Amino acid sequence: MKEIQKINPNRQLKQPTRLLESRYKLTLYEQRMVIAICSQIDDRNDDLPIVTLSAYDLADFCKFDKSKKIEKVRTTARKLRSRTLEYQLPDGGWYITGWIHWAEYDSKTNTIQFRFDERLK
């Protein structure tokens, strides 16, 4: 059984300079979803984990309207999957990826799992 993680709205997140300098545009809901997912990642770990959240907790954290919360989670996750994130590499090259590598909703447990591209670590 996968461990469902709790969203901590008070967790301080560090944003790397490379991410600050990258080119991207996210809606407010997409930003909230990224924050919720990132708040579950231990920056002392070398690997990026699969993050498992309650879909309803995520919907509440993102402040979705009361109706159709799961569909709004799905729509926002889909948009995040298609959004491009581009940043400069130290050697002058560049890297282009999506915000999330994949997302999967489990209707039996009402949980959603996310995975980031490993190179975003």
C-alpha distances in whole Angstrom, upper triangle without the diagonal:
4,6,9,12,16,19,22,25,27,25,28,28,30,31,33,36,36,33,36,39,37,37,35,35,32,33,32,28,27,28,26,23,24,24,21,19,22,21,18,19,21,24,24,22,23,20,19,15,13,13,11,13,14,16,18,18,19,22,23,24,25,28,27,30,28,28,26,24,21,24,25,22,22,26,25,23,25,28,26,25,29,30,32,32,35,36,39,38,40,42,43,41,38,35,33,30,28,26,22,22,19,17,15,14,12,14,12,10,13,11,13,13,16,17,21,23,23,27,27,25
4,6,9,13,16,18,22,24,22,25,24,26,27,29,33,32,30,32,35,33,34,31,32,29,29,28,25,24,25,23,20,20,21,18,15,18,18,14,16,17,21,21,19,20,17,16,12,10,9,7,10,11,14,16,16,16,19,21,21,22,25,25,27,26,27,25,22,19,22,23,19,20,23,22,20,22,25,23,22,26,27,29,28,31,32,35,35,37,39,40,38,35,31,30,27,24,22,19,19,16,14,13,12,11,14,12,10,12,9,10,9,12,14,17,20,20,24,23,22
4,6,10,13,15,19,21,19,22,22,24,26,27,31,31,29,31,34,32,33,31,31,28,28,27,24,23,24,21,19,19,19,16,14,16,15,12,14,15,19,19,17,19,17,15,12,10,9,7,8,10,13,15,14,15,18,19,19,21,23,24,26,25,26,25,21,19,23,23,19,20,24,22,20,23,25,23,23,27,27,29,28,31,32,35,35,36,39,40,38,35,32,31,27,25,23,20,20,18,16,14,14,13,15,14,11,13,10,11,10,13,15,18,21,20,24,23,21
4,7,10,13,16,18,17,20,20,23,24,27,30,30,27,30,32,31,32,29,29,26,26,24,21,21,21,18,16,17,16,13,12,14,13,10,13,15,19,20,19,21,18,16,13,11,8,5,5,6,10,12,10,11,15,15,15,17,19,20,23,22,23,21,18,16,20,20,16,18,21,20,18,21,23,21,21,25,26,28,27,30,31,34,34,36,39,40,38,35,31,30,26,24,21,18,19,17,14,13,12,12,14,13,10,10,7,9,9,12,14,17,21,21,24,22,21
4,7,9,12,15,13,16,16,20,21,24,27,27,25,27,30,29,30,27,27,24,24,22,20,19,19,16,14,15,14,10,10,12,10,7,10,12,16,17,16,19,17,15,12,11,7,6,5,7,11,12,10,10,14,14,13,16,18,19,22,22,23,22,18,17,20,20,16,18,21,19,17,21,22,20,21,25,25,26,26,29,29,32,32,34,37,38,36,33,30,29,25,23,20,18,19,17,15,15,14,15,17,17,13,13,10,10,10,12,14,16,20,20,23,21,19
4,6,9,12,11,15,16,19,21,24,27,28,25,26,30,29,30,27,26,23,23,21,18,18,18,15,13,14,13,9,10,12,9,8,12,14,17,19,18,21,20,17,15,14,10,9,7,8,11,11,8,9,13,12,11,14,16,17,20,20,22,21,17,17,20,19,16,19,21,19,18,22,23,21,22,26,25,27,26,29,30,33,33,35,38,39,37,34,31,30,27,24,21,19,21,20,17,17,16,17,18,18,15,14,11,12,13,14,16,18,22,22,25,22,21
4,6,9,9,12,13,16,18,21,24,25,22,23,27,26,27,24,23,20,20,17,15,15,14,11,10,11,9,6,8,10,7,7,11,13,16,18,18,21,20,17,15,14,11,10,8,9,11,11,7,8,11,10,8,11,13,15,18,19,21,20,16,17,19,18,15,18,20,17,16,20,21,18,20,24,23,25,24,27,27,30,31,33,36,36,35,32,29,28,25,22,19,18,20,19,17,18,17,18,19,20,17,15,13,13,13,13,16,17,21,21,23,20,20
4,5,6,9,11,15,17,20,23,25,22,22,26,26,27,25,24,21,21,18,17,17,15,12,12,13,10,8,10,10,7,8,11,13,15,17,18,21,20,18,17,17,13,13,11,13,15,14,10,11,14,12,9,12,14,17,20,21,23,23,19,20,23,21,18,21,23,20,19,23,23,21,23,26,25,26,25,28,28,31,31,32,36,36,35,32,30,29,26,24,20,20,22,22,20,21,21,22,23,24,20,19,16,16,17,16,18,19,22,23,24,21,20
4,6,9,10,14,16,20,22,24,21,21,25,25,25,23,22,19,18,15,15,15,13,10,11,12,9,8,11,11,8,11,13,15,17,20,21,23,23,20,19,19,16,16,13,14,15,15,11,11,13,11,8,11,12,16,18,19,22,22,19,20,22,20,18,21,22,19,19,23,22,20,23,25,24,25,24,27,27,30,31,32,36,36,35,32,30,29,26,24,20,20,23,23,21,22,22,23,25,26,22,20,18,18,18,18,20,20,23,24,25,22,21
4,6,9,13,15,19,22,24,21,21,25,25,26,24,24,21,21,18,18,18,15,13,15,14,11,11,13,12,9,12,14,15,16,18,20,23,23,21,20,21,18,18,16,18,19,18,15,15,17,15,12,14,16,19,22,23,26,26,23,24,26,23,21,24,25,22,22,26,25,23,25,28,26,27,25,28,28,30,31,32,35,36,35,33,31,30,28,26,22,22,25,26,24,26,25,27,28,29,26,24,22,21,21,20,22,22,25,25,26,22,21
4,6,10,13,16,19,21,19,19,23,23,25,23,23,21,21,18,18,18,15,13,14,13,10,10,11,10,6,9,11,11,12,15,17,19,20,17,17,18,16,17,16,18,19,19,16,15,18,17,13,15,18,21,24,25,28,27,24,24,26,24,21,24,25,22,21,25,25,22,24,27,25,26,23,26,25,27,28,29,32,33,32,30,28,28,26,24,20,20,23,24,22,24,24,26,28,29,25,24,21,20,20,19,20,19,22,22,23,19,18
4,7,10,13,16,18,16,16,20,21,23,21,22,20,21,18,19,18,15,14,15,13,10,11,13,10,8,11,11,11,11,14,16,19,19,18,18,20,17,19,18,21,22,22,19,18,20,19,15,17,19,22,26,27,30,30,26,27,28,26,23,26,26,23,23,26,25,22,24,27,24,25,22,24,23,25,25,26,30,30,30,28,26,26,25,23,20,20,23,24,24,26,27,29,31,32,28,27,24,23,22,20,20,19,21,21,21,18,17
4,6,10,13,15,13,13,17,17,19,18,19,17,19,17,17,16,13,12,13,11,8,10,11,8,7,10,10,10,9,13,15,16,17,15,16,18,16,18,18,20,21,22,19,17,20,20,16,17,20,22,26,28,30,29,26,26,27,24,22,24,25,21,20,23,22,19,21,23,21,21,18,20,19,21,22,23,26,27,26,24,22,22,21,20,16,17,20,22,21,24,25,27,30,31,28,26,23,21,20,18,18,16,18,18,18,14,13
4,6,9,12,10,11,14,15,18,17,19,18,20,19,19,18,14,15,16,13,11,13,13,10,10,13,11,11,9,12,14,16,17,15,17,19,18,21,21,24,24,26,23,20,23,23,19,20,23,25,29,31,33,32,28,29,30,27,24,26,27,23,22,25,23,20,22,24,21,21,17,18,17,19,19,19,23,24,24,22,20,21,20,19,16,18,21,23,23,26,27,30,32,34,31,29,26,24,22,19,19,16,18,17,16,13,12
4,7,8,7,7,10,11,14,14,15,15,18,17,18,16,13,14,15,12,11,14,14,10,12,14,13,13,11,14,16,16,17,15,18,20,18,21,22,24,25,26,23,21,23,23,20,19,23,25,28,31,33,31,28,28,29,26,24,25,25,21,21,23,21,18,20,21,18,17,14,15,13,15,16,17,20,21,21,18,17,18,17,17,14,16,19,21,22,25,27,30,32,34,31,30,26,24,22,19,18,15,16,16,15,11,11
4,5,5,6,9,10,13,14,17,17,20,20,21,18,16,18,18,14,14,17,16,13,14,16,14,14,11,14,16,15,16,15,18,20,20,23,24,27,27,29,27,24,26,27,23,23,26,28,32,34,36,34,31,31,31,29,26,27,27,23,22,24,23,19,21,22,19,17,14,14,11,12,13,13,17,17,17,16,15,16,16,17,15,17,19,22,23,27,29,32,35,36,34,32,29,26,24,20,19,15,15,15,13,10,10
4,5,5,6,9,12,14,16,18,21,21,23,20,17,20,20,17,17,20,19,16,18,20,18,18,15,18,19,18,20,19,22,24,23,27,27,30,30,32,30,27,29,29,26,25,28,30,33,36,38,36,33,33,33,31,28,30,29,25,25,26,24,21,22,23,20,18,14,13,10,11,11,11,15,15,16,14,15,16,17,18,16,19,21,24,26,30,32,35,37,40,37,35,32,29,27,23,22,18,18,18,15,12,13
4,5,5,6,10,12,15,17,20,21,22,19,17,20,20,16,17,20,19,16,19,20,18,19,16,18,19,18,19,18,21,23,23,26,27,30,30,32,30,27,29,30,26,25,28,30,34,36,37,36,33,32,32,30,28,28,27,24,23,24,22,19,20,20,17,15,11,10,6,7,8,9,13,12,12,11,11,12,14,15,14,17,19,22,24,28,30,33,36,39,36,34,31,28,26,22,20,16,15,15,12,10,11
4,5,5,8,9,12,13,16,17,19,16,13,16,16,13,14,17,16,13,16,18,16,17,15,18,19,18,18,16,19,21,20,23,24,27,26,28,26,23,25,26,23,21,25,26,30,32,34,32,29,29,29,26,24,25,24,20,20,21,19,16,17,18,14,12,9,9,7,9,11,13,16,15,15,12,11,12,12,13,11,14,17,20,21,25,27,30,33,35,33,31,28,25,23,19,18,14,14,14,12,9,11
4,6,8,9,12,13,16,17,19,16,14,16,18,14,14,18,18,15,17,20,18,20,17,20,21,21,21,20,22,24,23,26,26,29,28,30,27,24,26,27,23,22,25,26,30,33,34,33,30,30,30,27,25,26,25,22,22,23,20,17,19,20,16,14,11,11,9,11,13,14,17,16,17,14,14,15,15,16,14,17,20,23,24,28,30,33,35,38,35,33,30,27,25,22,21,17,17,18,16,13,14
4,7,9,12,15,18,19,21,18,16,19,20,17,18,21,21,18,21,23,21,22,20,23,24,23,23,22,25,26,25,29,29,32,31,33,31,27,29,30,26,25,28,29,32,35,37,35,33,33,32,29,28,28,27,24,23,24,21,19,20,20,16,14,11,9,7,8,11,12,15,13,14,12,12,13,15,16,15,19,21,24,26,29,32,35,38,40,38,36,33,29,28,24,23,19,18,19,16,14,16
4,6,10,12,16,18,19,16,15,18,19,15,17,20,19,17,20,22,20,22,20,23,23,22,22,20,23,24,24,27,27,30,29,31,29,26,27,28,25,23,26,27,31,34,35,33,30,30,29,27,25,25,24,21,20,21,18,16,17,16,13,10,7,6,4,7,10,12,15,13,13,10,10,10,11,12,12,16,18,21,23,27,29,32,35,38,36,33,30,27,25,22,20,16,15,17,14,12,14
4,7,10,14,16,18,15,14,18,18,16,17,21,20,18,22,24,22,24,22,26,26,25,24,22,24,25,24,27,27,30,28,30,29,25,26,28,25,23,25,26,29,32,33,31,29,29,28,25,24,24,22,19,19,19,16,14,16,14,11,8,6,6,7,9,13,16,18,15,14,11,11,10,11,12,12,16,18,21,22,26,28,32,34,37,36,33,30,27,25,22,21,17,17,19,16,14,17
4,7,10,13,14,11,11,15,15,13,15,18,17,17,20,22,21,24,22,26,26,25,24,21,23,23,22,25,25,27,25,27,26,22,23,24,22,19,22,22,25,29,29,27,25,25,24,21,20,20,18,15,16,16,13,11,13,12,8,7,5,7,9,12,16,18,21,19,17,14,13,11,11,10,9,13,16,18,20,23,25,29,31,34,32,30,27,24,23,19,19,16,16,18,16,14,17
4,7,10,12,9,9,13,14,12,14,17,17,17,20,22,22,25,24,27,27,27,26,23,24,24,23,25,24,26,24,25,24,21,21,22,20,17,19,20,22,26,26,25,23,23,22,19,18,19,16,13,15,15,11,10,13,12,8,9,9,11,13,16,19,22,24,22,21,17,16,14,13,12,11,14,17,19,20,23,25,28,30,33,32,29,26,23,23,20,20,17,18,21,19,17,20
4,7,8,6,6,9,10,9,12,14,15,15,17,20,20,23,23,26,26,26,25,21,23,22,20,22,21,22,20,21,21,17,17,19,16,13,16,16,19,22,23,21,19,20,19,15,15,16,13,10,12,12,9,8,11,11,8,10,10,13,15,19,22,24,27,25,24,20,18,16,14,12,10,13,16,17,17,20,22,25,27,30,28,25,23,20,20,17,18,16,17,20,20,17,19
4,5,5,6,9,10,11,12,14,15,16,18,21,22,25,25,29,29,29,27,24,24,23,21,22,20,21,19,20,19,16,15,16,15,11,13,13,16,19,20,19,17,18,17,13,13,15,12,9,12,13,9,10,13,13,11,13,14,17,19,22,25,28,31,29,27,24,22,19,18,15,13,15,18,19,18,21,21,25,26,29,27,24,23,20,21,18,20,18,20,23,23,20,22
4,5,5,6,9,10,11,12,14,15,16,19,21,24,24,28,28,29,27,24,24,23,20,21,19,20,18,18,17,14,13,14,12,8,10,11,14,17,18,18,16,17,17,13,13,15,13,10,13,15,12,12,15,16,14,16,16,19,21,24,27,29,32,31,30,26,24,22,20,17,14,16,20,20,19,21,21,25,25,28,27,23,22,19,20,19,20,19,21,24,24,21,23
4,5,5,6,9,10,11,12,14,15,17,19,23,23,27,27,28,26,22,22,21,18,18,16,16,14,14,14,11,9,11,9,6,8,8,11,14,15,15,12,13,13,9,9,12,10,7,10,12,10,10,13,15,13,16,17,20,22,26,28,31,33,32,31,27,25,22,20,16,13,14,18,17,16,18,18,21,22,25,23,19,18,16,17,16,18,17,20,23,24,20,22
4,5,5,6,9,10,11,12,14,16,17,21,21,25,24,25,23,19,20,18,16,17,15,17,14,16,15,11,11,13,11,8,11,11,15,18,18,17,14,14,14,11,10,11,10,6,8,10,8,6,10,11,10,13,13,17,19,22,25,27,30,29,27,23,21,18,16,13,10,11,15,15,13,16,17,20,22,25,23,20,18,15,16,13,15,14,17,20,20,17,19
4,5,5,6,9,10,10,12,15,16,19,19,23,23,24,22,19,19,19,16,18,16,18,16,17,16,12,13,14,11,9,12,13,16,19,21,19,17,17,17,14,13,15,14,10,11,13,11,9,13,14,12,14,13,16,18,21,23,26,29,27,26,23,21,18,16,14,10,12,16,17,16,19,19,23,24,27,25,22,19,17,17,15,16,14,17,19,19,16,18
4,5,5,6,9,10,10,13,15,18,19,23,23,24,22,19,19,18,15,16,14,15,13,14,12,9,10,10,7,5,9,10,14,17,18,18,14,15,16,13,11,14,14,10,11,14,13,11,14,16,15,17,16,20,21,24,26,28,32,31,29,26,24,22,19,16,13,14,17,17,16,18,18,21,22,25,22,19,17,15,16,14,16,15,18,21,21,18,19
4,5,5,6,9,10,11,13,17,18,22,21,22,20,16,16,15,12,13,11,12,11,12,11,7,9,10,8,6,10,11,15,17,18,16,13,13,14,11,9,11,11,8,8,11,11,9,12,14,13,16,15,19,20,24,26,28,31,30,29,25,22,20,17,14,11,11,14,13,12,14,14,17,19,22,19,16,14,12,12,10,13,12,16,18,19,16,17
4,5,5,6,8,10,11,15,15,19,18,19,17,14,14,14,11,13,12,15,14,16,14,10,12,14,11,10,13,15,18,20,22,20,17,16,17,14,12,14,14,10,9,13,12,8,11,14,12,14,13,16,17,21,22,24,27,27,25,22,19,17,15,12,8,9,12,13,12,15,16,19,21,24,21,19,16,13,13,10,11,10,13,15,16,13,14
4,5,5,6,9,10,13,14,17,18,19,18,15,15,15,12,14,12,15,15,16,13,10,13,13,10,9,13,15,19,21,22,21,18,18,19,16,14,16,17,13,13,16,15,12,15,17,15,17,15,18,19,22,23,25,29,28,27,24,21,20,18,15,12,12,16,16,15,18,18,21,23,25,22,20,17,15,14,12,14,13,16,17,18,14,14
4,6,5,7,10,13,15,18,18,20,18,15,14,13,10,11,9,11,11,12,10,7,10,11,7,8,12,14,17,19,20,19,16,16,17,15,12,15,16,13,12,16,16,13,15,18,17,19,18,21,22,25,26,28,31,31,30,27,24,22,20,17,13,13,16,15,14,16,16,18,20,22,19,16,14,12,12,11,13,13,16,18,19,16,16
4,5,6,7,11,13,16,15,17,15,11,10,10,7,9,8,11,12,14,12,9,12,13,11,11,15,16,20,21,22,21,17,16,18,16,12,14,16,13,11,14,15,12,13,17,16,17,16,19,20,23,24,26,29,29,28,24,21,20,17,14,11,10,12,12,11,13,14,17,19,21,18,16,13,10,9,7,9,9,13,14,16,13,13
4,5,5,9,9,13,13,14,13,10,10,11,9,11,11,15,15,17,15,12,15,16,13,13,17,19,22,24,26,24,20,20,21,19,16,18,19,15,14,17,17,13,15,18,16,17,15,18,18,21,22,23,27,27,25,23,20,19,16,15,11,11,13,14,14,16,18,20,23,24,21,20,16,14,12,10,10,9,12,13,14,11,10
4,6,8,10,13,13,16,15,12,12,12,10,12,11,14,15,16,13,12,15,15,12,13,16,19,22,23,25,24,21,20,22,20,17,19,21,17,16,20,20,16,18,21,20,21,19,22,22,24,25,26,29,30,29,26,23,23,20,18,15,14,17,17,16,18,19,21,23,24,21,20,16,15,14,12,13,13,16,16,18,14,13
4,7,9,12,11,14,13,10,9,9,7,9,9,12,14,16,13,12,16,16,13,15,18,20,24,24,26,25,21,20,22,21,17,19,21,18,16,20,20,17,18,22,21,22,20,23,23,26,26,27,30,31,30,27,24,23,21,19,15,14,16,16,15,16,17,19,21,22,19,18,14,13,12,11,11,12,15,15,17,15,13
4,6,9,8,10,9,7,7,9,8,11,12,16,17,20,17,15,19,20,17,18,21,23,27,28,29,28,24,23,25,23,20,21,23,20,18,21,21,18,18,22,21,21,19,21,21,23,23,24,27,28,27,24,22,21,19,18,15,13,15,16,16,18,19,21,24,25,22,21,17,15,13,11,11,10,13,12,14,12,10
4,5,6,9,9,8,9,12,11,14,15,19,21,23,20,19,22,23,20,21,24,26,30,31,33,31,27,26,28,27,23,25,27,24,21,24,25,21,22,25,24,24,21,23,22,24,23,24,27,29,28,26,23,23,21,21,18,17,18,19,19,21,22,24,27,27,24,24,20,19,16,15,14,13,15,14,15,13,10
4,5,7,9,9,11,14,13,17,18,22,23,25,22,21,24,25,21,23,26,28,32,33,35,33,30,29,30,28,25,26,28,25,22,25,25,21,22,25,23,23,20,21,20,21,20,21,24,25,25,23,21,22,20,20,17,17,18,20,21,23,25,27,30,30,27,27,23,21,19,16,15,13,15,13,13,11,8
4,7,9,10,12,15,16,19,20,24,26,28,25,24,27,28,25,26,29,31,35,36,38,36,33,32,33,32,28,30,31,28,26,28,29,25,25,28,27,26,23,24,22,24,22,22,25,27,26,25,23,24,23,23,21,20,21,23,23,25,27,28,32,32,29,29,25,24,21,19,17,16,17,15,15,14,10
4,6,7,9,13,13,17,19,23,25,27,24,23,27,28,25,26,29,31,35,36,37,35,32,30,32,31,27,28,30,27,24,27,27,24,23,26,26,25,22,23,22,24,22,22,25,27,26,24,22,23,21,21,19,18,18,20,21,23,25,26,29,30,27,27,23,22,18,17,15,14,15,12,13,13,9
4,7,9,13,15,18,21,25,26,29,27,25,28,30,27,28,31,33,36,37,38,36,33,31,33,32,28,28,30,27,24,26,27,23,23,25,25,24,21,22,20,21,19,20,22,24,23,22,20,21,19,20,19,18,17,19,21,23,26,27,30,31,29,28,25,23,19,17,14,13,13,10,11,11,8
4,6,10,12,15,18,22,23,26,24,23,26,28,25,26,29,30,34,35,36,34,30,28,30,29,25,25,27,25,22,24,24,21,20,23,23,22,20,21,20,22,20,21,23,25,23,22,19,20,17,18,16,15,14,16,17,19,22,23,27,28,25,25,22,19,16,14,11,10,10,7,10,10,7
4,7,9,12,15,19,20,23,21,19,23,24,22,22,26,27,30,31,32,30,27,25,26,25,21,22,23,21,18,20,21,17,17,20,19,19,17,19,19,21,20,21,24,25,23,21,18,18,15,15,13,11,11,13,14,16,19,21,24,25,23,22,19,16,13,10,8,7,8,6,9,9,7
4,6,9,12,16,18,21,19,17,21,22,20,21,25,25,29,30,30,28,25,23,24,24,20,20,22,20,17,20,21,18,17,20,21,21,19,22,22,24,23,25,28,29,27,24,21,21,18,17,15,12,12,12,13,14,16,18,21,22,19,19,15,13,10,9,7,8,10,9,12,12,10
4,6,10,13,15,18,17,15,18,21,19,19,23,23,27,27,27,25,22,19,21,21,17,17,20,18,15,17,19,16,15,19,19,20,19,22,23,26,25,27,30,30,28,25,22,21,17,16,14,11,10,10,9,10,13,14,18,18,16,16,12,10,6,6,5,8,11,11,14,13,13
4,7,10,12,15,13,12,15,17,15,16,20,20,23,24,25,22,19,17,19,18,15,15,18,16,13,16,18,15,15,19,19,20,20,23,23,26,26,29,31,32,30,27,23,22,19,16,14,11,12,11,9,10,12,13,16,17,14,14,10,8,5,5,6,9,12,13,16,14,14
4,7,9,12,11,10,13,15,14,16,19,19,22,22,22,20,17,15,17,17,13,14,17,16,13,16,19,16,16,20,21,23,22,26,27,30,30,32,35,35,33,30,27,25,21,19,16,13,14,12,10,9,9,10,13,14,11,10,7,6,4,7,9,12,16,17,20,18,18
4,6,8,7,7,10,12,11,13,15,16,18,18,19,17,14,12,15,15,11,13,16,15,13,16,18,16,17,20,21,23,23,26,28,31,31,34,37,37,35,31,28,26,23,20,17,15,16,14,11,11,10,10,13,13,10,9,5,5,6,8,12,14,18,19,22,20,20
4,5,5,6,9,10,10,12,14,14,16,15,16,15,12,10,14,14,11,13,16,15,14,17,19,18,19,22,23,26,26,29,31,34,35,37,40,40,38,35,31,29,26,23,20,17,19,16,13,12,10,10,11,11,8,6,4,6,9,11,15,18,21,23,26,23,23
4,6,5,6,9,10,10,12,11,14,13,13,11,8,7,10,10,7,9,12,12,11,14,16,16,17,20,21,24,24,28,30,33,34,37,40,39,37,34,30,28,24,21,18,16,18,15,11,10,8,9,9,11,9,6,5,6,9,11,15,17,21,23,26,23,24
4,5,5,6,9,10,10,10,11,10,11,10,7,7,11,11,9,12,14,14,14,17,18,18,20,22,23,26,27,30,32,36,37,40,42,42,40,36,33,31,27,24,21,19,21,19,15,14,11,12,11,13,11,7,8,9,13,15,18,21,24,26,29,26,27
4,5,5,6,9,10,10,13,12,14,14,10,10,14,13,10,14,16,14,14,18,19,18,20,23,23,26,26,29,31,34,35,38,41,40,39,35,32,30,27,24,20,19,21,19,16,15,13,14,14,16,13,10,9,10,13,14,18,20,23,25,27,25,24
4,5,5,6,8,9,12,13,14,13,9,9,12,10,8,11,13,11,11,15,15,14,16,19,19,22,22,26,27,31,32,35,37,37,35,32,29,27,23,20,17,15,18,16,13,13,12,14,14,16,14,11,9,9,11,12,15,17,20,22,24,22,22
4,5,5,6,5,8,9,10,10,6,7,10,8,6,10,11,10,11,14,15,15,17,19,20,23,23,27,29,33,34,37,40,39,37,33,30,28,25,21,18,17,20,18,15,15,13,15,15,17,15,11,11,11,14,14,18,19,23,25,27,24,25
4,5,5,6,8,9,11,12,8,10,13,11,10,14,15,13,15,18,18,18,20,23,22,25,26,29,31,34,36,38,41,41,39,36,33,30,27,24,21,20,23,21,18,18,16,18,17,19,17,13,13,14,16,17,20,22,25,27,29,26,26
4,5,8,11,12,15,15,11,13,15,12,11,14,15,13,14,17,17,16,19,21,21,23,23,26,28,31,33,35,38,37,36,33,30,28,25,22,18,18,21,20,17,18,17,19,19,21,18,15,14,14,16,16,19,19,23,25,26,23,23
4,6,9,11,13,13,10,12,13,10,9,12,12,10,12,15,14,13,17,19,18,21,21,24,26,29,31,34,37,36,34,31,28,26,23,20,16,16,20,19,16,18,16,19,19,22,19,16,15,14,16,15,18,19,22,24,25,22,23
4,6,9,11,12,9,12,13,10,10,14,14,12,14,17,17,17,20,21,21,24,24,27,29,33,35,37,40,39,38,34,32,29,27,23,20,20,23,22,19,20,19,21,21,23,21,17,17,17,19,19,22,22,26,28,29,26,27
4,6,8,9,6,9,10,7,8,12,11,10,13,15,15,16,19,20,20,23,24,28,30,33,36,38,41,40,38,35,32,29,26,23,20,20,23,21,18,19,17,19,19,21,20,16,16,16,18,19,22,23,26,28,30,27,28
4,6,8,7,10,11,9,11,14,13,13,16,18,18,19,22,23,23,26,27,31,33,37,39,42,45,43,42,38,35,32,30,26,24,23,26,24,21,21,19,21,20,22,21,17,18,18,21,22,25,26,29,32,34,31,32
4,7,6,10,11,10,12,15,15,15,18,20,20,21,24,25,26,29,30,34,36,40,42,45,47,46,44,41,38,35,32,28,26,25,28,25,22,22,19,20,18,20,19,16,17,18,22,23,26,28,31,34,35,33,34
4,6,9,9,9,11,13,14,15,17,19,19,21,23,24,25,29,30,34,37,40,42,45,48,47,45,41,38,35,32,28,26,25,27,25,21,21,18,19,17,19,19,15,17,18,22,23,26,28,31,34,36,33,35
4,6,5,6,9,10,11,12,14,15,17,18,20,21,23,26,28,32,35,38,40,43,46,44,42,38,35,32,29,25,23,22,24,21,18,17,15,16,14,17,17,13,15,15,19,20,24,25,28,31,33,31,32
4,5,5,6,9,10,11,12,14,15,16,18,20,21,25,26,30,32,36,38,41,43,42,40,36,33,30,27,23,21,20,22,19,16,15,13,14,13,16,15,11,12,13,16,17,21,23,26,29,30,28,29
4,5,5,6,9,10,10,12,14,15,16,19,20,23,25,29,31,35,37,40,42,41,39,35,32,29,25,22,20,18,20,17,13,12,9,11,10,13,12,9,10,10,13,15,18,21,24,26,29,27,28
4,5,5,6,9,10,10,12,14,15,17,18,22,24,28,31,34,36,39,41,40,38,34,31,28,24,21,19,18,19,16,13,13,11,13,12,15,15,12,13,12,15,16,19,21,24,27,29,27,29
4,5,5,6,8,10,11,12,14,15,16,20,22,26,28,32,34,37,39,38,36,32,29,26,23,19,17,16,19,16,14,14,12,15,14,18,17,14,14,13,15,15,19,20,23,26,27,25,27
4,6,5,6,9,10,10,12,14,15,19,20,24,26,30,32,35,37,36,34,30,27,24,21,17,15,14,16,13,10,11,9,12,13,16,15,11,11,9,12,12,15,17,20,23,24,22,24
4,6,5,6,9,10,10,12,14,18,20,23,26,30,32,35,37,36,33,30,26,23,20,16,15,13,14,12,9,9,8,12,12,16,15,12,12,9,11,12,15,16,19,22,24,22,24
4,6,5,6,9,10,11,12,16,18,22,25,29,31,34,36,35,32,28,25,22,19,15,14,13,15,13,11,12,12,15,16,19,19,16,15,13,15,14,16,17,20,23,24,22,25
4,5,5,6,9,10,10,14,16,19,22,26,28,31,33,32,30,26,23,20,17,13,11,11,14,12,11,13,13,16,17,20,19,16,15,12,14,12,15,15,17,21,22,20,22
4,5,5,6,9,10,13,15,18,21,25,26,30,32,31,28,25,21,18,15,11,9,8,10,9,7,9,10,14,15,19,18,15,13,10,10,9,11,12,14,18,19,17,19
4,5,5,6,9,12,15,18,21,25,27,30,32,31,28,24,21,18,14,11,10,9,11,9,8,10,12,15,17,20,20,17,16,12,13,11,13,13,15,19,20,18,21
4,5,5,6,10,12,16,19,23,25,28,30,29,26,22,20,16,13,10,9,10,12,11,11,14,15,19,20,24,23,20,18,15,15,13,15,14,16,19,20,18,21
4,5,5,8,10,14,16,20,22,25,27,26,24,20,17,14,11,7,6,6,9,9,10,13,15,18,20,23,22,20,17,14,13,11,12,11,12,16,17,14,17
4,6,8,10,14,17,20,22,25,27,26,23,19,16,13,9,6,6,5,7,7,8,11,14,18,20,23,22,20,18,14,13,10,10,10,11,14,15,14,17
4,6,10,13,16,20,22,25,27,25,22,18,15,12,9,6,8,8,10,10,12,15,17,21,23,26,25,23,21,17,17,14,14,13,13,17,17,16,19
4,7,10,13,17,19,23,24,23,20,16,14,10,8,6,6,9,11,12,14,17,19,23,25,28,27,25,22,19,18,15,15,13,13,16,16,14,18
4,6,10,13,16,19,21,19,16,13,10,7,6,5,7,10,11,14,16,19,22,26,28,31,30,27,25,21,20,16,15,13,12,15,14,13,16
4,7,11,13,16,18,16,14,11,8,6,5,6,6,10,12,15,17,21,23,27,29,32,31,28,26,22,20,17,15,12,11,13,12,10,13
4,7,10,13,15,13,11,7,6,4,6,8,10,13,14,18,20,24,27,30,33,36,34,32,29,25,23,20,18,14,12,14,12,11,14
4,7,10,12,10,9,6,6,7,9,11,12,15,16,20,22,26,29,32,35,38,36,34,31,27,25,21,19,15,13,15,11,10,13
4,7,8,6,6,4,6,9,12,15,16,19,19,23,26,30,32,36,39,41,39,37,34,31,28,25,22,18,16,16,13,12,15
4,5,5,5,5,7,10,13,16,17,19,20,24,26,30,33,36,39,42,40,38,35,31,29,25,22,18,16,15,11,12,14
4,6,7,9,11,14,17,20,20,23,23,27,30,33,36,39,42,44,42,41,37,34,31,28,25,21,19,18,14,14,15
4,6,9,11,15,18,21,22,25,25,28,31,35,38,41,44,47,45,43,40,36,34,30,27,23,20,19,16,17,18
4,7,10,13,17,20,21,24,24,28,31,35,38,41,44,47,45,43,40,36,34,30,27,23,21,20,17,17,19
4,7,10,14,17,19,21,21,25,28,32,35,38,41,44,42,41,38,34,31,27,25,21,18,18,14,15,18
4,7,10,14,15,18,18,22,25,29,32,35,38,41,39,37,34,31,28,24,22,18,15,16,12,13,16
4,7,10,12,14,14,18,21,25,28,31,34,37,35,34,31,27,24,21,18,14,11,12,9,10,13
4,7,10,12,12,16,19,22,26,29,32,34,33,31,28,25,22,19,16,13,11,13,10,10,14
4,7,8,8,12,15,19,22,25,28,31,30,28,25,21,19,15,13,10,7,10,9,9,12
4,5,6,9,12,16,19,22,25,28,26,24,22,18,16,12,11,8,8,11,11,10,13
4,7,9,11,15,17,21,23,26,24,22,19,16,14,10,9,7,8,11,11,9,12
4,5,7,11,14,17,20,23,21,19,16,13,11,7,6,5,6,10,11,10,12
4,7,11,14,17,20,23,22,20,17,13,11,8,5,5,5,9,11,10,13
4,7,10,13,17,19,18,17,14,10,8,6,5,7,9,12,14,14,15
4,7,10,13,16,15,13,10,7,5,4,7,9,12,14,17,16,17
4,7,10,12,12,10,8,5,5,7,9,12,15,17,20,19,20
4,6,9,9,7,6,4,6,9,12,15,18,21,24,22,23
4,6,6,6,5,6,8,12,15,18,21,23,26,25,26
4,6,5,7,9,12,15,18,21,24,26,30,28,29
4,6,8,11,13,17,20,23,26,28,31,30,30
4,5,9,11,15,18,22,25,26,29,28,28
4,7,10,14,17,20,24,25,28,27,27
4,7,10,14,17,20,22,25,23,23
4,7,10,13,17,19,22,20,21
4,7,10,14,15,18,17,17
4,7,10,12,15,14,14
4,7,8,12,11,11
4,6,8,7,8
4,5,6,8
4,5,6
4,5
4
